[in-house]
Amino acid sequence: MTHDASNQHDDLEPPGDADPIVEACLADALGPYLGVLSPEELEDYRRFLTVFITTHPTAAPLHARLRAKGYVPAGSGAMAREGGGASEEAAAPDDGTSGGRH
C-alpha cells in the first residue's frame, strides 16, 4: 500500500516552535518514506523520533551539545568537524588508507 506523494512536503512541515536540529533529523530519517507512509504514520514516527532524540541516554546529550553551540542546520551535505577540516589528501587518498591516515 502506498500513499499519494503529491503533498509530500506538507507531511513533514514542522510546527511553528519546532527545534531546527530535531527537524533536520526528522527530515533525514523520514524523507525517504514520504511516498510510502500515510500522514498518520509519518506523524507517529515524528513523535517517536522527537522523544528519542531528546530523551535517549545517547542521543539527548548530543542534541543538547548541538543546541548549546547554537547549531542551525544549513541543509544537506557534509559538515565540517570541530578541530580542523579534511585536507585535500584525505578527501581522495590514493595510498589505500581510509581518510589518508597512516
TABELUR-V392191 format. One record per pair of residues at least 6 apart in sequence whose ideal C-beta (glycine too) atoms are under 8 Angstrom apart, sorted by the first residue. I is the first residue (numbers start at 1). J is the second residue. If there is no record, write none. Layout:
I:J ; I:J
This chain:
2:35 ; 2:36 ; 3:34 ; 3:35 ; 3:36 ; 3:37 ; 3:38 ; 3:39 ; 4:35 ; 5:34 ; 5:35 ; 8:34 ; 8:35 ; 11:34 ; 11:39 ; 11:42 ; 12:26 ; 12:27 ; 12:30 ; 12:31 ; 12:34 ; 12:42 ; 12:46 ; 14:23 ; 14:26 ; 19:54 ; 19:67 ; 20:72 ; 20:73 ; 21:53 ; 21:63 ; 21:66 ; 21:67 ; 21:71 ; 21:73 ; 22:49 ; 22:50 ; 22:53 ; 22:54 ; 22:63 ; 23:73 ; 24:73 ; 25:49 ; 25:53 ; 26:46 ; 26:49 ; 26:50 ; 28:76 ; 29:45 ; 29:49 ; 30:37 ; 30:42 ; 30:45 ; 30:46 ; 30:49 ; 33:42 ; 33:45 ; 34:42 ; 37:45 ; 52:59 ; 53:59 ; 53:60 ; 53:63 ; 54:60 ; 54:63 ; 86:99 ; 87:100 ; 89:100 ; 90:99 ; 90:100 ; 90:101 ; 91:100 ; 93:99 ; 93:100 ; 95:102
